[in-house]
Amino acid sequence: MPKAKSKAQQQAAGAALAAKRGEQDKSDLQGASKQMYESMSEDELEEMASTDRENLPDTVDGD
């Protein structure tokens, strides 16, 4: 399962996961979170969103 490589990626996964679960309107998603919503399963998003943010950089190239 994928792990987030940055805080921005972890946050985008959290937004996509909320939309998958119906907790947020999917039309509110944009950019990376929208792409994640469309291409990843709920389990994959949960794994990425649950990554510990403590030692992650804010962003990495490609975020």
LINLINBEL-V425245 format. One record per residue. N is the residue number from 1. RES is the residue in one small letter. D_LAST is the distance of its C-alpha to the last C-alpha in whole Angstrom. Layout:
N_RES_D_LAST ; N_RES_D_LAST
This chain:
1_m_19 ; 2_p_15 ; 3_k_14 ; 4_a_11 ; 5_k_9 ; 6_s_8 ; 7_k_10 ; 8_a_7 ; 9_q_7 ; 10_q_10 ; 11_q_11 ; 12_a_10 ; 13_a_12 ; 14_g_15 ; 15_a_15 ; 16_a_15 ; 17_l_18 ; 18_a_20 ; 19_a_20 ; 20_k_21 ; 21_r_24 ; 22_g_25 ; 23_e_24 ; 24_q_22 ; 25_d_22 ; 26_k_20 ; 27_s_21 ; 28_d_19 ; 29_l_15 ; 30_q_13 ; 31_g_10 ; 32_a_8 ; 33_s_11 ; 34_k_13 ; 35_q_12 ; 36_m_12 ; 37_y_16 ; 38_e_17 ; 39_s_16 ; 40_m_16 ; 41_s_20 ; 42_e_20 ; 43_d_21 ; 44_e_18 ; 45_l_16 ; 46_e_18 ; 47_e_18 ; 48_m_14 ; 49_a_15 ; 50_s_18 ; 51_t_16 ; 52_d_17 ; 53_r_15 ; 54_e_18 ; 55_n_17 ; 56_l_13 ; 57_p_11 ; 58_d_9 ; 59_t_6 ; 60_v_6 ; 61_d_6 ; 62_g_4 ; 63_d_0
